[in-house]
Amino acid sequence: MPITEILESNVAKYGNDVCLVEINPEVTETRRVTWKEYELIEPNPTTHYRREITWNVFNEKANRFANMLLSRGVTKGDKVAILLMNCLEWLPIYFGVLKTGAIAVPLNFRYAADEIDYCLNLAEADVLVFGPEFIGRIEGIADKISKNRLLFFVGDNCPSFAEDYNSLTANCSSVSPDIKITDDDDAAIYFSSGTTGFPKAILHSHTSLMHSCKVEQAHHGQTKDDVFLCIPPLYHTGAKMHWFGSFLVGAKSVLLKGTKPEYIFQAVSQEKCTIVWLLVPWAQDILEAIDSGKLKLEDYELDQWRLMHIGAQPVPPSLITKWKEIFPNHDYDTNYGLSESIGPGAVHLGVENIHKVGAIGKAGYGWKTRIVDENGNDVKQGDVGELILFGPGVMKCYYHDEKATNEVLKDGWLYTGDMAVEDEDGFIMLVDRKKDVIISGGENLYPVEIENFIRNHEAVHDVAVIGLPDSRLGEIAAAIIELKPDMNVSEAEIDEFCQGMPRYKRPRKIIFADIPRNPTGKIEKPKLRKIYCGGSLVEAQNKG
């Protein structure tokens, strides 16, 4: 069934229950104060900004937006781009788009103006919905992008080049539009993360979205009583598809703006969160805050927190070992997926397999996996090859890019570009991105393996390994290392620490610097190559 039917079911069963909470710890509420005959509004420093809506209100907002779009000529198959920071409006707008039979097109909130323009054109978007954080970027391209599309603004003080979402939807019907939607209908276009250049447009059907709901709930057992803390951006498949598990059972979720350890623990404590999905840097920050004494567990109510899971990138085993020492009662899981496979869960570890930390796991619910060589033949167990996926969540195509589609979709199998190996128990371990492999003196070096080793050093906060050109060896491994605050270590000390690796794997160059990551936590290696390899950005992107 189309994913919109889940929303109708939740309304029927749990209409008056709170479904979404928005918290911004960096903004305080205002309060009304009477002074003599005057009523003043002043900040209330003791209360953080918090809003909530019920399933009834969620559905009403989705229906009003859907009916407004239909009244403005949007029809089935049109595309509606969404450029919003996480907020209570985000998901009702998304579902409003789906209820019209149109295709939702979430945009990365970090896109510059030229990238926004590029993605709108690539997806052939007919509508752009944007928030106040993007006024400056949209204003610079408004004349160009408004010629053939509608612009709707979500927030106060609507700019002159857009129309006001609030006033337009206020008087629209709150009844669900009568639009026939099937499982095979196109539902959403997501964009690849853009770590290797301008992103590709990834087209998914309602079948894909429904499958992601089932996968997430099957893996993590969400019930109506769970509360999911969502921190990553909703434009990304990872955040939304993990939320889908809660959506499927009508459970409450919390949208947290801010990633500081104390913000996360405040939200878990105050909203009684039971499930938290973290990115590696946030988990590292939490552990370091606990170690330093800045975060004291006794200050928070955490007993109800049952599951911490991580995805979006390889997870250092040392991080999880430390986490379990501090939180022995937490279940832990890791999930693997791509936007091309509707986000997380195509491969997953499973909470019962904590002894296999370091692996990404086995094929997820409804998925099949293989590891193949350059000719598409299965490699022997224990040999490195490319991980490929098959299942109901595989994308339909890269939108209007037949060449790129044919490169990664072969006989229904999605070629991920990730190099992997399967151990004797059938668990899959990521080795590295196919294009990130460093060939040094004829030897294949896998940066993730080297990074995981270096992360064990007590002074290392983050690390990225890239290949640098070398006239004799072709490439050498360089380790860019970001140290923990107030920690100092020399290149010689890192070299000494790396003696624990085979000689050919040891980085030949050590660089102390910050590690750039995108909003989903992935290291932006093209940026590092541009900085340290020299040459143009195009050359760096071709490398990556």
N, C-alpha and C positions, 0 to 999 in steps of 0.2 A: 504494500500500500504506500501511497505518497506520504512523506514525512509530516505534512500538514495535518494528517488525521490524528497523529499523536497529540498535537495541541488540542484538537477538539475533544479527544478522550480525557485529557487532563482537566479541561474545563468542566466536563460532565461529572468527573469523580471528585475533583479537589478545587473547584472554582474559587472558594474563599480563602484557600491556603496561600501563604506567601511563597512565591516561586523564585523571585530574584531580589537580591539586595545589592546596592551599590555603596561602596565605602571609599572615601578619599581622606586618608589620615592627614594629608598636608593642607586641608582646608577645614576651617572650623565653622560650625553652624552659626547662624545669627539668632538673636533673641530680641523680643520686644520689651522695652523697659519704659514704664510711665514715670515721668519726672514733672511734678506739678501738673499743668494742663497739657503737657506735650507727651507724645508717644515717640520714643526713639528706637532705632534698630541698631544694635551693636553686636560685635563678635562675642560668641560664647566660647572662651578658650578651653572649656572642659569637655566639649562635645564635638566629635569629628563629624564631617559631612556624611550623612547616611540617608538613603532613600530605599524604599521597597515597593514592590507591586505584587498583586495576587495573580493567579492564573486567569481569573476573569478579566482583569485589567490588561494583562499581557495580550489576551486574545482580542479584546476590544480595540487596543492600539493597532494590532496587526490588521484587523478588519478595516479600521478607518483609513489606514495608509493604503491598503489594497484598493479600497473603493475610490480614494482620491486619485490613485494612479490610473485606474480604469476610466475615471471621468476626464482625465487629461489625455486620453488616447493610447495609453500603454496597453498592449495586447500580448497574448500568449507568445512566448518566444523572444520578446524584447528583452533588453538587458538593462538592469538597474545597478549602478555602481554605488558602493557604500564606503565612505571615507570618514570614519568616526573613531574617536578614542573609545575604550570600553566605557559603557554607560548603560542605564536602564533602557534607553531607546534602541540600542543596537539590535538586539535579538527580535523584538517586535517588528522593527523595520524589515529585517531579514525575512521573517515569516510572512509579513505583508506582501513582499515581493513574490514569494513562492505561491501565495494564495491567488495571485492574478494569473499564474501560469508563466510569468516572466522568469528570467534567470538572474539570480543574485550574483553580484560581482564585487566581493570584498577587496578593498585596496589597502596596501601596507601604509600605515600612518607615517612612516619615515620617508616615503617617496618625496623627492623634490618635484617642483612644478613640471619639469620636462618629462619626468617619469610618470606622473599622473596623466599628462596628455598622451604619452605613448601607450599606457595601459588602457585608457578610455578608447583610443582608436583601435588598438589590437582586439579588444573585446567587442567593439562596435556598440559601445554603451549608448543607450538612448536617454538615460537619466543619470544624474549624479546627485547623491545625498551627502552633504558634508557638514562638519561641525565647526565651532568657533576657532579651534586650534589651527584651522587650515585656511582661514580667510585670506591671509597674505599670499599664500601659494596659489590659491584659486584666483584671486584678483588679478595676478600677473598674467594669467592665461584665459581669463573670463571671456574676452572678446572672441578668442579663437574657439574655445570649447562650447560656448553657448549658441553658436550658429546652428547646430543641428541636434541639440539636446536640451532637456529641462534641467535646471539647477535648483535644488531644494536645500534650504538651510535649517539645521536643527540647533536651536539655541535662542538666546535673547539678542535683540538688536540686529535684525537681519540686514545684511549688506544689500546695497542697491542692485547689484548684478544677479541676485538670486530671489527666490520666492520663499515665504515663511512656512515651514513645515507645520508649526503649531496652529496657525490660523487656518491653513488650508484643510487640515484634518479634523479640526474641532467640530465642524458641522456635518462631517461625512457619516454615513451609516456605520453602525458598529456590528452589523450582521455580516456574516461571512459571505463573500461573493460566490455566485453559483458558476464556478469555472471547473470544467472537467479536467482533472489531472491524472495521468497514468504513471506507473512505475518507470516506464521507459522515457518519459519526458525529460528534457534537459532541465536541470535545477540550478546549477551554480558553476561559475567560472572562478577558479582560484589561480593565483600566480605562483610560479616557482620562486624560491626564496631570494633569488637574485644575487647569490654569492659568486656566480660565475658570469655576470654580465646582466643585460636587460632580461627581465623575466619572461617566461613563456606562459601562455594562457591555457589552463588545464580545465577541460570541460567534463563535468560529472552529471549523472542522471539522479532521479529520485531513488532509484535502486541503490546507488552508491551511498547516498545519505542514510537511507534506512539500514543498510548493512553496517555502517559505522556505529549506529545506535546499538544494534544487537551485539557487535563485537565488544564494545566498551562495557556493556552491562554483563555480558558473559564472562569477561575477564576479571571484573572487579566487584561483581555482586552487589551493585547499588540497590538499595531498597528505598521506600518512601521516607524512611527515618534518617537517611544519610543527608549530610550537608557538604556540598562540594565547594572548595575554595578555588576560584579561577583567577589567576594572576596574569597569564600571558595574553597577548592581544587576540581579540575575537576574529580578526580578519584572517588569522592563520588556522589551518585545518586542525593543528594539534589541540589548541584550546577548545575550539568549538566541538570537535569530535569527542573529547573527553567529557565535555558538558552534556553531549548527547546521551551518555549513559544515565545521567541524572534525569534528563528530560524524559527519557523513555518510561521512567517509573514515577514521574511527578514529584521528584525530590527538590528541595530548596537548594539554591546555589548563591554564592557570594562573589560579586565582582570587586576585586580589590585593586585600587589604583596605588601603586607603590610597591617596591620590592625589598625595602629595608627589613632586616630580620625582626625588629620590634613590631613593625606593621603587620607582618605575617602572623606573629604570635598573638598580637592583640586581636586580630580577626578570628583566628582559630578559637581563642578563649571566649570572646564575647559572643560570637555567632554559633558556638558549639560545633565547629566544623569537624567532620570525621574523615574526609578525604582531601588531600592536598597534592596537586601536581606541581613539581618544581623543575626548574632548569638547573643544570649543574652549577653555574655561578651562584645562584641563590642559595642552594644547599651548602655550598662552600662558605658563603658569607654567614649563614646561620651557625655552622660549626665553629668558625673563627670567633664569632661574637660570644658563643658559649664558652670557648676556651679562654677568651680574654676577660670574662666576667661581665661584659657589657649586657649580656642577655642571661637572666637568671630564671631557670625553669620554674622555680617556686612562685614566681610572680604571676603565673598564668594557669588557667584551667585547661589542661591538655589531655586528661585521661580519656576523653571520648575520641581522640584522634587515632584512627585505626590503620590508615593506609597512607604511605608516602610513595609516590611513584614518579619516575623521571623518564623523559624521552628527548627527542630532537637531536641528540648527539651521543657519541659513545660515553659511557659512564665509567669513571675511574673506580676500580674495585676498592681502592683504599678509602674512597669517600664513603662507600656503603658500609664498609667494616667499621669505620668510625661512627657513622650514624647509628648502627645497630648497638654499639656500645652505649650510646647515650639514650637511645629509644629502643630498648630490647623488645617492647611489646608491639612495635609497629610492624605491620606487614609491609614488605617492599616489593615493588615490581618495576620492570623497565619495559618500554614498548618501542617497537621500531615501525616506521612507516614513512611514506612520502606523501606530498600533496597529490601526486599522481595515483596513489593508492588510498585516497581519501583519509590521509593522516595516519594516526597511530594504530597499532594493533595487528598489522599484517604478520608481524612476528612479535611474540611476547614471552617474557621469562616465566611468569606465573609465580604467585606469592609463595607457592609450596616449594620453589626451587632456589631458595636463597643460597644454597650451597654452590650454585652455578653462577654467582655474581661475576660479571665480566663478559658473560655471554648475553646476547639479545634474546635467546630462547629458541622456541620452535614455532612452526606455522601457527598463526592465530586462528580464532574461530572462523570457520568457513574459508580459510586460505590454504593455498599450497605453495611450497617453496622448492626451489632447486638451486644448485650451485654449478655453474657451467663454465666451460673454457671459451676461447675466442670463436669457436665454431658452433657454439650452442650445445655441445655435448656435455653430459654430466661428468664432473671430475670425480676422482676417487675420494672417499672419505679421508679427511686429513689434508687434502690438497687445497690450495687457494684458487678460487674462481669468482665469477661474478654472480651475485645473488639475484635471482629472478622470482617474480611473484605471479600468482594466478588466483583470481577470486572475483566475487561480485562487486568489490570496491575499486577495481581498476578503472581508470579514466576512460572516457570514450575516445578522446584524442587531445592533441594540442590544437586549440582552435585555429582554423585556417593555416595550419602548418603541417602539410602532409609529409614533407621530408623528415621533419623532426619526429613526427608520430611514428613513421615507419622505422626509424632508428631505434626506438625503445619498445614498440609493441610488435611482437612477432608471434603469430598463432595464438593470440590471446594472452601471452606471457609478457609481463612488464619487466624490462631489463633496467635494473635500478642504478647501475653504475657504481655500486658498492662492492668491494672485494671482501669475501668472507670465507670462512672455513668451518666445517662441521666436525665436532669431536666424536669420540667413540660412543657417546650416549645420544647422539643426534642433536645436540645443542649447537646453534649457530653463533659464531663469534665474528664480529666485524673486524676486518683488517685495516681497511681504509677506503677512501674514495678512489675509484679507478684512476682518475686524473690527478690525484694527489700523490700517487706512488712515486718515489724517488728512485731513479736508476743510477747507482753510483758504482763505477768500475764493473759494470755488468751484474751487480747484485741489486735485487729489489728491496728497497727499504720502505717500511710501512710506518708513516708518521704517528699514527695512533698508538702503536706499540711503544715507540720511543717516548711519546708524551705521557703515557700511563706510567712508565718507569720514572721519569723525572718528577712527576707529581708527588711521588713518595718522599721527596726531600722536604724537610720540615719548613723551609723558608719559602717554598714555591706556592704561590697563589694560583697561577695559571700558566700554561705553556702551549706554544704552537710550534710545530716543526714543519719547515718548508725546505724545498730544494733550491740551492743556489748554483749558478753555472760555475763549472770548473774545467779548465783547459785539459787537465789530465784524466779526470774521472768522469767527465760529463756533467755530473752534479755532485754536490755534497750536501749533507743534512745540516741545517742550521736550526738551532733551538732559540726561539724568542721567549724569554722568561719574564713573567710579571711576578715580582716578589710580594710577600705579605707586608702589610704596613709595619713600619719600624723594624724590618728585618734586613740585614745586609749579608751578602755572600759574594764571593769573588768567582771569576771565571775558573780559576784553578780549583776551587772547591767543588764547583759543578763538574768539572772534568774528572776530578777524583771520585765523585759520587757515581759517575757514569761508567766507572771501571767495572761495575757489576753487570754491564751488558757485553755481549760479544763485540770485539773490536770494530767490526765492519758496521755495526749499528750505532756506534757512538757519534753524537753530533760533532762535526769538525769546527763549528763556529757557535759561540754563545753570545747572545745579544740580550741585554736587559732593557725591557720596554713594556708598555701596556699592550694588552691583547684585545683587538677590536672584535666584538661579537655583534651579530644582528639581533633583532628582537626575539627570535626563537632560540637564542643561545648558541648558534653555530658560529665558529671562528671564521672570520672573513679573510680567508687566505689570499684571495686576489689583492686585497689592500696591502697585505704584508709583502707579497711579491713585488708590488709596484714600488714599495718603499725600499726594499732591500735587494731586489734583483736589478733595479734600474729599468729603463725603457718606458714605453707608454702603457697606459691603462689597458689598451686593446691587447698589447702583447701579453700583459699579465693575465688578462681574462682568457686569452687563447691558451695560455699555459694551464689555467684552472678550469 
